[in-house]
Amino acid sequence: MPDQSLQGVTPLTRAARWLLAHPVWMFILFAVWLGATLGLRPLFVPDEGRYVGVALAMLHSGDWLVPKLDGLPFFHKPPLFYWITASALAVFGSHEWAARTAPFLAALASAFTLFWFLNRHKNRRAAGLSLLILASFPLFFDAAQFASMDMLVGSLIAITILLLAHVSQQLTLGKSATKILVLAYATAGLGMMTKGMIGFVLPGMVITFWLLWNRRFTHLYRLISLPGIAVFLAIVLPWFVLMELKFPGFLQYTFIYQQFDRYLDSSFNNPQPIYFYVMILFGGLLPWAIGLTLLGLHPATRQQLKITDSKGLSSLGLIWLAVILLFFSIPTSKLIGYILPTVPAAALLIALALEQALQRSTTHALNLRRWQRRIALMALIGALLGVSSVFIFAAIDKKSHKNITLQVKPFIAADARVVFYNYYYFSVPFYLDRKAPALVTGGWDNPLNFKSDGAGTELYTSGKFDAAAAKEILILPTTLDALIEAANAGTEPPVWVFIHRDEAQKLPLFASKQPRAQDKKTAIYCFGCAQ
């Protein structure tokens, strides 16, 4: 039975009481809600195409140790996301919804952990509210079906924080939670295997500041676990050591360049002002952000929303939110997904505030029903915003190469060469579902062409780890001319070239030839094919 039952006789109240008494059904509804639109839209480029393409190449090649982008070692991120995605593609096939398994499962895991934590340390109603709130955050809803590392690492960071906070709460009661503590080290290790050091640095920072704020000084060393450290190292060390042995310089590239340099350097992509994530959170948490702000400004409801912090729960949410928000606001380069670790913290704080409002209204039936209606309305609007955004993104996405790729896929023979002309078409390998990597033209003989962040630089730096493969895959335009001449003569397999339409119109090689398929931005030509 729930710790706190919702009072009243409305159908909404009866449904809420039943769900609180049967949490399994809450999770089933939560999972169905997040998963219903997983396959609605094509893969976004570049991010979804890039990461899913790496996972599919892992599956095709059978090499589950070395992530590869177009046949070249790709060490921008550790491999956990690729392992989960490749496993899902192996089981379910090359479908868009299967490609988004990792963020979907991660969202479920973080929501379950937050529910469990609040159910243990507050009550069942607060735990149920946290699920409702997460499900109706548009930012959380969209990220749960976006195939990148952000939801996976964000969820693992959140889970680690909640597990460590649980252990501290148990210690204050004179109890131990050794297994949960070791599990926290394991999730920190999985976080590192997803996106590097933030997997353990951010949970460590949040918990340290929280313990200091609540004067739990002895917990600083009581949360150090030798078995936990052993489990963490067992998860992390093998892959990193193997990669350094196989590719000397890997550790320097992974930790110095990808972690420290990218954090401190302002030359990487998407520079934004320091307040960028404040705006993203406010917009991504609609309508809760506006609704609760307006309610908090009203004298009649301000006191009802005030959270008591007898167990340190609200300070956990506030410190968690502030530390990670500040950490990611410092660098000039900012991407929306980086802020996802703060979303469960926001859900925790809002759930606590609404639980207090409901609790303080239990003696006044009218106020109670009013709060229930407010919560239901905000959840409904948030849910509509979330699902609408998926449809809107699917409708306005003009970068997808799905349709044009599927037009030519039946005609591309297994032995044919696929060439990307001076650009990497990230989602095309997924939709072609070919084992052989595409050839990519570019000015690969001049390092000065690859000083800025972008697809060309990704391939160029990846090629340094396997010079032999790079020589075969990263070709000069003159090499393409020779391949096309041989294909037209019938001495080599046909050559399919993906190229920007405006660029093709300027090149004599393409100007006089009819494309096999085209859209507003891309054209596909075949040389050596029967007309």
MIVO-247079 format. One record per residue (C-alpha): residue in three letters; residue number from 0; chain; x negated, y negated, z. Coordinates in steps of 0.001 Angstrom, whole numbers, plus 500000, padded with zeros to 6 digits. Example, Ala and Ser with C-alpha at 12.3 -4.5 7.8 and 13.67 -1.06 7.14 Angstrom:
BEGIN
   tise   fimi   koldren        u        v        w
    ALA      0         A   487700   504500   507800
    SER      1         A   486330   501060   507140
//
This chain:
BEGIN
   tise   fimi   koldren        u        v        w
    MET      0         A   500000   500000   500000
    PRO      1         A   498763   496444   499370
    ASP      2         A   497299   494434   502194
    GLN      3         A   499522   491475   501353
    SER      4         A   502860   492011   499634
    LEU      5         A   504406   489348   497458
    GLN      6         A   507703   488356   498944
    GLY      7         A   510902   487501   497122
    VAL      8         A   513374   489337   494982
    THR      9         A   512623   488092   491458
    PRO     10         A   511704   490635   488758
    LEU     11         A   508273   489009   488545
    THR     12         A   507750   489551   492263
    ARG     13         A   508917   493160   492118
    ALA     14         A   506588   493868   489176
    ALA     15         A   503667   492267   491015
    ARG     16         A   504359   494283   494167
    TRP     17         A   504534   497518   492181
    LEU     18         A   501269   496817   490341
    LEU     19         A   499505   495935   493581
    ALA     20         A   500634   499263   494987
    HIS     21         A   499435   501099   491841
    PRO     22         A   496090   499468   490852
    VAL     23         A   495339   502184   488276
    TRP     24         A   498130   500769   486145
    MET     25         A   496694   497295   486559
    PHE     26         A   493436   498498   485034
    ILE     27         A   495225   500336   482245
    LEU     28         A   497140   497176   481333
    PHE     29         A   493952   495128   481651
    ALA     30         A   492065   497484   479308
    VAL     31         A   494881   497593   476757
    TRP     32         A   495100   493813   476798
    LEU     33         A   491362   493313   476196
    GLY     34         A   491120   496094   473620
    ALA     35         A   494214   495470   471508
    THR     36         A   492492   492966   469196
    LEU     37         A   488973   494472   469143
    GLY     38         A   489129   495294   465445
    LEU     39         A   491182   492358   464257
    ARG     40         A   488415   490300   462658
    PRO     41         A   485251   490967   460639
    LEU     42         A   481852   490824   462286
    PHE     43         A   480732   487265   462902
    VAL     44         A   477414   486240   461394
    PRO     45         A   474728   485965   462303
    ASP     46         A   475021   487365   465869
    GLU     47         A   477446   490271   465544
    GLY     48         A   476019   491290   462189
    ARG     49         A   472469   491186   463520
    TYR     50         A   472973   493204   466709
    VAL     51         A   475420   495725   465295
    GLY     52         A   473148   496148   462264
    VAL     53         A   470238   497001   464556
    ALA     54         A   472391   499557   466391
    LEU     55         A   473584   501135   463132
    ALA     56         A   470011   501348   461843
    MET     57         A   469069   503097   465076
    LEU     58         A   471803   505646   464448
    HIS     59         A   470876   506134   460788
    SER     60         A   467138   506494   461406
    GLY     61         A   467403   508693   464493
    ASP     62         A   464801   506484   466181
    TRP     63         A   466487   505480   469441
    LEU     64         A   463346   503970   470956
    VAL     65         A   462439   501219   468501
    PRO     66         A   465184   498702   467614
    LYS     67         A   464821   497698   463972
    LEU     68         A   466245   494809   461997
    ASP     69         A   466277   495801   458335
    GLY     70         A   463673   498493   458951
    LEU     71         A   461301   496255   460952
    PRO     72         A   460692   496448   464738
    PHE     73         A   462995   493932   466388
    PHE     74         A   461987   493069   469946
    HIS     75         A   464041   489961   470637
    LYS     76         A   465975   491944   473242
    PRO     77         A   465594   495304   475041
    PRO     78         A   467660   498219   473700
    LEU     79         A   470565   498911   476114
    PHE     80         A   473146   497110   473959
    TYR     81         A   471902   498980   470886
    TRP     82         A   472061   502339   472668
    ILE     83         A   475678   501798   473743
    THR     84         A   476737   500467   470340
    ALA     85         A   474956   503194   468368
    SER     86         A   476559   505834   470599
    ALA     87         A   480008   504351   470002
    LEU     88         A   479420   504240   466228
    ALA     89         A   478233   507855   466318
    VAL     90         A   481400   508968   468122
    PHE     91         A   484027   506763   466478
    GLY     92         A   482489   505827   463126
    SER     93         A   481482   502491   461607
    HIS     94         A   484507   500466   462646
    GLU     95         A   484485   496908   463922
    TRP     96         A   486328   497871   467098
    ALA     97         A   483738   500584   467809
    ALA     98         A   480949   498065   467234
    ARG     99         A   482406   495987   470089
    THR    100         A   482441   498799   472636
    ALA    101         A   479590   497398   474743
    PRO    102         A   481185   494016   475583
    PHE    103         A   484570   495666   476094
    LEU    104         A   483226   498201   478592
    ALA    105         A   481127   495516   480278
    ALA    106         A   484195   493316   480767
    LEU    107         A   486086   496226   482323
    ALA    108         A   483165   497028   484620
    SER    109         A   482778   493473   485924
    ALA    110         A   486543   493128   486437
    PHE    111         A   486688   496444   488319
    THR    112         A   483770   495445   490549
    LEU    113         A   485306   492065   491355
    PHE    114         A   488623   493767   492186
    TRP    115         A   486843   496284   494409
    PHE    116         A   484863   493553   496174
    LEU    117         A   487869   491362   496946
    ASN    118         A   489972   494342   497935
    ARG    119         A   487286   495290   500470
    HIS    120         A   486506   491836   501810
    LYS    121         A   489748   489864   501356
    ASN    122         A   492908   491782   500459
    ARG    123         A   494696   493579   497633
    ARG    124         A   496599   490511   496507
    ALA    125         A   493435   488446   496020
    ALA    126         A   491907   491374   494136
    GLY    127         A   494944   491619   491853
    LEU    128         A   494876   487887   491246
    SER    129         A   491243   488124   490124
    LEU    130         A   492250   490610   487407
    LEU    131         A   495098   488398   486254
    ILE    132         A   492818   485369   486153
    LEU    133         A   490026   487112   484215
    ALA    134         A   492519   488499   481701
    SER    135         A   493841   484990   481037
    PHE    136         A   490502   483195   480760
    PRO    137         A   490130   482580   476987
    LEU    138         A   486324   482594   477352
    PHE    139         A   486334   485998   479042
    PHE    140         A   488916   487422   476631
    ASP    141         A   486973   486351   473548
    ALA    142         A   483577   487421   474915
    ALA    143         A   484935   490894   475720
    GLN    144         A   485308   491468   471980
    PHE    145         A   482189   489778   470673
    ALA    146         A   479372   492177   469841
    SER    147         A   476342   490572   471450
    MET    148         A   474279   491009   474604
    ASP    149         A   475940   488150   476463
    MET    150         A   478971   489902   477967
    LEU    151         A   476905   492995   478779
    VAL    152         A   474149   491154   480616
    GLY    153         A   476622   488693   482156
    SER    154         A   478661   491548   483586
    LEU    155         A   475600   493382   484905
    ILE    156         A   474409   490177   486599
    ALA    157         A   477854   489699   488160
    ILE    158         A   478049   493328   489276
    THR    159         A   474595   493146   490861
    ILE    160         A   475558   489987   492767
    LEU    161         A   478781   491556   494054
    LEU    162         A   477062   494782   495112
    LEU    163         A   474330   492928   496990
    ALA    164         A   476914   490645   498620
    HIS    165         A   478858   493732   499712
    VAL    166         A   475764   495201   501340
    SER    167         A   475187   491938   503218
    GLN    168         A   478810   491886   504355
    GLN    169         A   478414   495424   505662
    LEU    170         A   475233   494472   507517
    THR    171         A   477078   491672   509329
    LEU    172         A   479477   494345   510608
    GLY    173         A   476618   496523   511813
    LYS    174         A   477110   499007   508983
    SER    175         A   474810   500179   506212
    ALA    176         A   475520   500638   502511
    THR    177         A   472366   502343   501272
    LYS    178         A   473899   503901   498170
    ILE    179         A   475497   500621   497082
    LEU    180         A   472164   498856   497604
    VAL    181         A   470376   501358   495363
    LEU    182         A   473185   500994   492819
    ALA    183         A   472594   497213   492818
    TYR    184         A   468944   497793   491911
    ALA    185         A   470100   500123   489143
    THR    186         A   472467   497526   487650
    ALA    187         A   469676   494943   487866
    GLY    188         A   467483   497362   485910
    LEU    189         A   470207   497811   483307
    GLY    190         A   470491   494025   483109
    MET    191         A   466778   493810   482379
    MET    192         A   467187   496516   479739
    THR    193         A   469837   494311   478121
    LYS    194         A   468284   490862   478036
    GLY    195         A   465082   490800   480021
    MET    196         A   464190   489274   483352
    ILE    197         A   467398   487327   483903
    GLY    198         A   468948   490718   484727
    PHE    199         A   467268   490655   488133
    VAL    200         A   466060   487041   488511
    LEU    201         A   469531   485469   488478
    PRO    202         A   471157   487887   490961
    GLY    203         A   468099   487492   493188
    MET    204         A   468360   483698   493109
    VAL    205         A   472103   483672   493829
    ILE    206         A   471912   486129   496725
    THR    207         A   468838   484456   498226
    PHE    208         A   470470   481010   498301
    TRP    209         A   473715   482499   499627
    LEU    210         A   471942   484308   502459
    LEU    211         A   470040   481177   503377
    TRP    212         A   473213   479063   503304
    ASN    213         A   474973   481498   505632
    ARG    214         A   471883   481879   507886
    ARG    215         A   471608   485599   507253
    PHE    216         A   467835   485386   507365
    THR    217         A   467200   489006   508335
    HIS    218         A   469173   490163   505320
    LEU    219         A   466471   488723   503079
    TYR    220         A   464253   491690   503890
    ARG    221         A   467013   494171   504755
    LEU    222         A   468192   493979   501144
    ILE    223         A   464749   495154   499997
    SER    224         A   465050   498856   499236
    LEU    225         A   462112   501085   498336
    PRO    226         A   464423   503728   496781
    GLY    227         A   466121   500885   494918
    ILE    228         A   462803   499603   493591
    ALA    229         A   461946   503143   492487
    VAL    230         A   465253   503426   490624
    PHE    231         A   464751   499984   489051
    LEU    232         A   461272   500918   487814
    ALA    233         A   462482   504308   486577
    ILE    234         A   465050   502519   484409
    VAL    235         A   462778   499747   483157
    LEU    236         A   459183   500931   482974
    PRO    237         A   459310   503868   480510
    TRP    238         A   460612   501899   477531
    PHE    239         A   458462   498808   478101
    VAL    240         A   455308   500889   478583
    LEU    241         A   456027   503023   475527
    MET    242         A   456594   499980   473352
    GLU    243         A   453342   498350   474496
    LEU    244         A   451432   501576   473777
    LYS    245         A   453013   501883   470335
    PHE    246         A   452917   498166   469481
    PRO    247         A   450037   496332   471208
    GLY    248         A   451063   492772   471994
    PHE    249         A   454687   493759   472599
    LEU    250         A   454692   492705   476269
    GLN    251         A   453193   489308   475487
    TYR    252         A   455782   488736   472745
    THR    253         A   458689   489958   474868
    PHE    254         A   457938   488239   478146
    ILE    255         A   455869   485174   477244
    TYR    256         A   457402   484208   473901
    GLN    257         A   460960   485524   474158
    GLN    258         A   461479   484775   477873
    PHE    259         A   459341   481821   478967
    ASP    260         A   458673   479997   475683
    ARG    261         A   462281   480166   474532
    TYR    262         A   463473   478930   477935
    LEU    263         A   461104   475954   478063
    ASP    264         A   460695   475049   474382
    SER    265         A   463136   472516   472916
    SER    266         A   462490   473552   469299
    PHE    267         A   464763   476589   469339
    ASN    268         A   468296   476589   467984
    ASN    269         A   471380   474727   469164
    PRO    270         A   470036   471859   471307
    GLN    271         A   472764   470499   473573
    PRO    272         A   473066   467915   476394
    ILE    273         A   472677   468959   480027
    TYR    274         A   476441   468812   480646
    PHE    275         A   477210   471210   477762
    TYR    276         A   478093   474190   479963
    VAL    277         A   480352   472131   482201
    MET    278         A   482437   471331   479136
    ILE    279         A   482342   474950   477943
    LEU    280         A   483504   476266   481307
    PHE    281         A   486272   473698   481554
    GLY    282         A   487525   474537   478058
    GLY    283         A   486956   478273   478381
    LEU    284         A   488898   478506   481640
    LEU    285         A   492007   476760   480359
    PRO    286         A   494700   476358   481502
    TRP    287         A   493474   477224   484990
    ALA    288         A   490913   474411   484960
    ILE    289         A   493515   471733   484214
    GLY    290         A   496376   473269   486194
    LEU    291         A   494442   473696   489424
    THR    292         A   492784   470312   489045
    LEU    293         A   496189   468632   488793
    LEU    294         A   497565   470667   491684
    GLY    295         A   494517   469820   493774
    LEU    296         A   495079   466120   493191
    HIS    297         A   498591   466301   494606
    PRO    298         A   498700   465761   498380
    ALA    299         A   501457   468348   498826
    THR    300         A   499401   471171   497302
    ARG    301         A   495811   470151   498074
    GLN    302         A   495897   471582   501589
    GLN    303         A   497550   474794   500392
    LEU    304         A   494700   475420   497925
    LYS    305         A   491959   474787   500490
    ILE    306         A   489858   477933   500957
    THR    307         A   488677   479103   504366
    ASP    308         A   485216   480647   504302
    SER    309         A   485205   482849   507370
    LYS    310         A   483460   485695   505521
    GLY    311         A   481265   483594   503242
    LEU    312         A   483273   484511   500151
    SER    313         A   483907   481004   498864
    SER    314         A   480282   479986   499456
    LEU    315         A   479250   483048   497436
    GLY    316         A   481408   481902   494521
    LEU    317         A   480228   478296   494712
    ILE    318         A   476515   479137   494984
    TRP    319         A   476840   481778   492270
    LEU    320         A   478511   479256   489956
    ALA    321         A   476089   476410   490741
    VAL    322         A   472826   478381   490515
    ILE    323         A   473532   479970   487141
    LEU    324         A   475087   476807   485735
    LEU    325         A   471984   474828   486687
    PHE    326         A   469595   477540   485457
    PHE    327         A   471029   477561   481941
    SER    328         A   471608   473792   481795
    ILE    329         A   467902   472979   482162
    PRO    330         A   466736   474228   478714
    THR    331         A   467519   472092   475688
    SER    332         A   468655   475116   473657
    LYS    333         A   472100   476294   474781
    LEU    334         A   474453   478955   473458
    ILE    335         A   477988   479511   474736
    GLY    336         A   477468   483136   475754
    TYR    337         A   474683   482288   478197
    ILE    338         A   477195   480969   480736
    LEU    339         A   479252   484185   480932
    PRO    340         A   477674   485311   484264
    THR    341         A   479525   482424   485952
    VAL    342         A   483002   483489   484805
    PRO    343         A   483572   486155   487512
    ALA    344         A   482449   483569   490085
    ALA    345         A   485130   481182   488830
    ALA    346         A   487713   483981   488960
    LEU    347         A   486667   484785   492539
    LEU    348         A   487063   481167   493654
    ILE    349         A   490416   480698   491938
    ALA    350         A   491727   484006   493313
    LEU    351         A   490744   482958   496844
    ALA    352         A   492402   479571   496439
    LEU    353         A   495641   481029   495075
    GLU    354         A   495705   483723   497749
    GLN    355         A   495461   481000   500395
    ALA    356         A   498295   479057   498738
    LEU    357         A   500504   482161   498674
    GLN    358         A   499598   483030   502254
    ARG    359         A   500459   479545   503505
    SER    360         A   503775   479704   501672
    THR    361         A   504992   483022   503138
    THR    362         A   507253   481264   505642
    HIS    363         A   508857   479115   502970
    ALA    364         A   510562   481167   500256
    LEU    365         A   510995   478215   497893
    ASN    366         A   507311   477285   498047
    LEU    367         A   506343   480908   497561
    ARG    368         A   508446   481270   494442
    ARG    369         A   507088   477955   493170
    TRP    370         A   503507   479203   493494
    GLN    371         A   504407   482497   491832
    ARG    372         A   505868   480608   488885
    ARG    373         A   502802   478368   488658
    ILE    374         A   500487   481374   488621
    ALA    375         A   502609   483191   486045
    LEU    376         A   502780   480118   483817
    MET    377         A   499029   479498   483887
    ALA    378         A   498348   483176   483205
    LEU    379         A   500800   483219   480308
    ILE    380         A   499342   480072   478711
    GLY    381         A   495789   481365   479173
    ALA    382         A   496708   484731   477657
    LEU    383         A   498314   483037   474653
    LEU    384         A   495266   480811   474185
    GLY    385         A   492977   483841   474316
    VAL    386         A   494822   485996   471803
    SER    387         A   495555   482983   469557
    SER    388         A   491863   482142   469412
    VAL    389         A   491090   485596   468008
    PHE    390         A   493628   485136   465222
    ILE    391         A   492405   481605   464558
    PHE    392         A   488744   482682   464381
    ALA    393         A   489686   485491   462019
    ALA    394         A   491565   483060   459774
    ILE    395         A   488963   480283   459627
    ASP    396         A   485810   482422   459442
    LYS    397         A   484262   481488   456098
    LYS    398         A   480888   483157   456650
    SER    399         A   482015   486776   456559
    HIS    400         A   480698   488906   453711
    LYS    401         A   483053   491802   454429
    ASN    402         A   485418   491498   451469
    ILE    403         A   482786   490815   448842
    THR    404         A   480607   493664   450136
    LEU    405         A   483466   496175   450120
    GLN    406         A   484213   495211   446504
    VAL    407         A   480851   496468   445293
    LYS    408         A   480173   499211   447838
    PRO    409         A   481757   502043   445743
    PHE    410         A   479504   501176   442797
    ILE    411         A   476143   501042   444595
    ALA    412         A   474396   504383   444087
    ALA    413         A   472418   505955   446897
    ASP    414         A   469106   505404   445098
    ALA    415         A   469862   501799   444082
    ARG    416         A   467913   498921   445602
    VAL    417         A   469775   496193   447490
    VAL    418         A   468035   492823   447572
    PHE    419         A   468866   489718   449625
    TYR    420         A   467590   486655   447802
    ASN    421         A   465893   484148   450129
    TYR    422         A   468466   484800   452861
    TYR    423         A   469439   487640   455186
    TYR    424         A   473091   488664   454919
    PHE    425         A   473472   489963   458455
    SER    426         A   476790   491795   458220
    VAL    427         A   476232   493363   454792
    PRO    428         A   474200   496370   456079
    PHE    429         A   477071   497299   458410
    TYR    430         A   479690   497191   455665
    LEU    431         A   477467   498942   453114
    ASP    432         A   476592   501570   455750
    ARG    433         A   473370   502508   453936
    LYS    434         A   470354   504136   455549
    ALA    435         A   467813   502322   453381
    PRO    436         A   466967   498741   454429
    ALA    437         A   467592   495885   452031
    LEU    438         A   464666   494150   450362
    VAL    439         A   464441   490461   451214
    THR    440         A   462748   487841   449054
    GLY    441         A   461021   484816   450536
    GLY    442         A   457762   482950   450894
    TRP    443         A   456284   485643   453130
    ASP    444         A   452724   484812   452059
    ASN    445         A   452837   481399   453792
    PRO    446         A   453138   481387   457635
    LEU    447         A   454057   477691   457587
    ASN    448         A   457469   478679   456199
    PHE    449         A   458367   480357   459512
    LYS    450         A   457783   477790   462229
    SER    451         A   461453   477135   463032
    ASP    452         A   464016   479493   464510
    GLY    453         A   466077   481439   461978
    ALA    454         A   466614   484692   460107
    GLY    455         A   463440   484339   458062
    THR    456         A   461352   483838   461186
    GLU    457         A   462992   486856   462831
    LEU    458         A   462000   489074   459907
    TYR    459         A   458544   487526   459609
    THR    460         A   457685   488050   463291
    SER    461         A   459190   491546   463231
    GLY    462         A   457032   492383   460235
    LYS    463         A   453880   491709   462260
    PHE    464         A   454605   494808   464340
    ASP    465         A   454725   497042   461239
    ALA    466         A   452700   495552   458396
    ALA    467         A   453160   498589   456135
    ALA    468         A   456966   498461   456335
    ALA    469         A   456942   494679   455967
    LYS    470         A   454942   494972   452753
    GLU    471         A   457655   497188   451269
    ILE    472         A   460674   495259   452578
    LEU    473         A   459659   491587   452588
    ILE    474         A   458960   490902   448928
    LEU    475         A   458030   487854   446879
    PRO    476         A   460336   486622   444087
    THR    477         A   457735   487795   441542
    THR    478         A   458089   491337   442901
    LEU    479         A   461830   491129   442371
    ASP    480         A   461241   490066   438766
    ALA    481         A   459206   493219   438196
    LEU    482         A   461865   495433   439843
    ILE    483         A   464599   493892   437701
    GLU    484         A   462558   494323   434518
    ALA    485         A   462018   498006   435311
    ALA    486         A   465691   498487   436203
    ASN    487         A   466804   496897   432942
    ALA    488         A   464386   499172   431083
    GLY    489         A   465873   502217   432833
    THR    490         A   462584   503283   434438
    GLU    491         A   463653   502324   437972
    PRO    492         A   467002   502517   439852
    PRO    493         A   469486   499642   439531
    VAL    494         A   468905   496489   441585
    TRP    495         A   471813   494788   443380
    VAL    496         A   471073   491206   444381
    PHE    497         A   473003   489166   446958
    ILE    498         A   472377   485464   446435
    HIS    499         A   473901   482066   447202
    ARG    500         A   476054   481025   444243
    ASP    501         A   474583   477537   443978
    GLU    502         A   471049   478932   443972
    ALA    503         A   471900   481528   441315
    GLN    504         A   473214   478840   438997
    LYS    505         A   469830   477118   439060
    LEU    506         A   467784   480225   438171
    PRO    507         A   467523   481430   434556
    LEU    508         A   467451   485043   435756
    PHE    509         A   471054   484757   437011
    ALA    510         A   472506   481817   435078
    SER    511         A   473232   483810   431935
    LYS    512         A   474499   486919   433766
    GLN    513         A   478005   487642   435021
    PRO    514         A   478184   488494   438756
    ARG    515         A   479818   491766   439742
    ALA    516         A   481549   489999   442651
    GLN    517         A   481576   486515   444108
    ASP    518         A   483281   484243   446578
    LYS    519         A   482867   480546   447369
    LYS    520         A   479324   480933   448698
    THR    521         A   477891   484273   447603
    ALA    522         A   477424   486086   444323
    ILE    523         A   476391   489715   443757
    TYR    524         A   474550   490738   440593
    CYS    525         A   473538   494160   439347
    PHE    526         A   470522   494700   437080
    GLY    527         A   470184   498019   435353
    CYS    528         A   473870   498889   435830
    ALA    529         A   476084   500094   433020
    GLN    530         A   478435   497250   432080
//
